[in-house]
């Protein structure tokens, strides 16, 4: 158990029998009355948001979550399939609520799984990932009216807006949190 006043951003708490990640924490000490903490939480199993206000002396149970490295094997309609490279143990992560992560994951790459009670409940993606451009329209000379960008398709099926000089077969760095192009990667 942890006091609400000691909660910090990034902690995992057990709220309503579900693990939640603390996304934002605001400590409020009004001139009149007792201090309290406003929390904005994200459900690790369902991705749903939750807002809680607690007195600083209230106690909350910390969720016993941990990370585990696993190789992404494949995805089907219901789940993503991973394998621990050392023990060869396989895990399924329910795709519901995590659909937006699929286009950022490459098969055979290793990702961190968030585990709770022996079950994989979330996937932690790296902040930036290098992808190969598989489909890029040719740039038209003098086409700078549109901000000099074009849409390209990456190896995972993700479509990203990039500068017009990017060609098919080139590698680009993409921010997985925003889905934005960062830079071209020379290899």
N, C-alpha and C positions, 0 to 999 in steps of 0.2 A: 504494500500500500504506500502511496505517495501523497503528500499534502498538495492541494491545488496550487498553493503559492510556490511550490518547487517545480512545477511543470514547465518544461521548455519546448520550444519549437523542435520538431523532429522526433519527439518521444512517441511511443506507441502505448495507447491506453485501452483498457477493456471497458467499453461503454455499452450497456444494453446487451451484454454477452457477445459482443462483436469487437474485433480489434480495429482501432481507429488511429490514424496518424495525425499528430498535432501539426496543422499547417500554419496557423497563426495563433499567437498568444498576446493578450493585452492585459497588463496589470493596471487596475483602476483603484485609486485611493481617494474617495470623495472626501470633501471637507467634513461631511456629516455622515455618520454611519461607519460600518466596517468595510475594509478593503475587499475587493473581489477580483476574479480573473475571468476574462472573456476568452473562450477558446473557439477556434474554427477548426473542425476535424474533417478528415476524409476517411471513409470506410475502406479498409484494405481488401475486404472480400467483395463488396458491391460497388465501391467507388462513389457512394452517395455522400453528400455533404451533411454535416451536423454542426450546429452551434450550441454551445453550452456556456452558462454563466454559473460560476461557483464561488463560494466564500473561500478565502485563502486557507482556512482551517479544515475545510472538507477534505475527505480522503478519497482517492481513486486508485483502482488497481491497475498496475502496469501490465500490458499484454506481453506475454513471453514469446516474442517473435525473434527470428534470427534469419541470417542470409545464408544461402548455399549456392555455390557455383554449379551451373548445369548447362549442357549443350542443347541448343534448340534443334530438334529433329524434324518436326513437321507440324502442320496445323490442320485440323478438320473443322467441320461446322460448329462443333460444340466446345472444343478445347485445343490447347497448345500442348505439345508433347516434348518433354525434356528428358535428358539422361545425365546422371552424375558420371563424369569421365573416370573417376577412380573406382567407385563401387559398382558401376553400371546399373544402379538403381534408376528406375524410370518414374517420372512424375507427370501428372496431367494438371494443367492450370485451366480452370473454367474460363472460356472466352468471353462470357457475359460480363460486360462492364470494362473489358480490356480490348475491345475491337480496334481502338485507335492505335494500339501498340503493334498490331500484326504487320503493318506495312514498314515498320522500322526494324523488324527482326529478320536476320539472314540465317538460313539453315546452316548448320554445323558451327555457328558462332556460339560462344559461351556468354551467358547472362547470369545475373544474380537473381535467384528466386527468393521471395519473402515467404518464410515458412512459419506456420502457426499450428500447434498441436499436431505436428507431423505431416501437415498438408500444405502444399504450395498454394498460396492465395494471391500472389501478385508477382510481377516481373519488374525488376529495376533495370531500365535501359541506361546505357552510357549517355552522357549529355550530347556528345557529338560522335557521328559515325560516318565512315567513308563508304560511298556507294559508287557503282559503275553506271554510267548513263547508257541505257539500251535503246532509247528512241529520242532523237532530237531533230526537230525541223531545221532546215537550213536557214541561216540568217539572210535576210534580204538587204542588199546594200542600200544604205541611206535610211533604214528603218529604225530611227531613233525617236520617233514621235511617241511611242508607247513606253518610254523609259528604258529602252534598250534591254528588255528582258523577254524571255520566252519560256513556255512550259516544256519540260522534258520528263521522260519516264525513266525511273531508276530500276535496278535489277529486282527489287522487291515488289514493283508495281506502284510504288509511291510516285506521285507527280509533284514536281517542285519547280518554282519559278527561278530561273537562273539568268545570268547575263547572256547576250546573244552570241558571244564568242565560244561558248561551251558546245562541244561536238559529241556525237555518238562515240562511245568507247572511252571517253575521258572519265576520270574519277573526281567526285566532288564530296566535300565535307558538308553534312547537314546537321542542324541542331534538332535533336529528337523531341525537345520540349515544345518548340514552336513550329517545327516542320519547315524552317527557312534554310535556304542556301547560305553557307558561310564563306567557302572559298574553293577554288580548284586545287586539286592535289596532284602534284607532279611525282610520279613514281619511277 
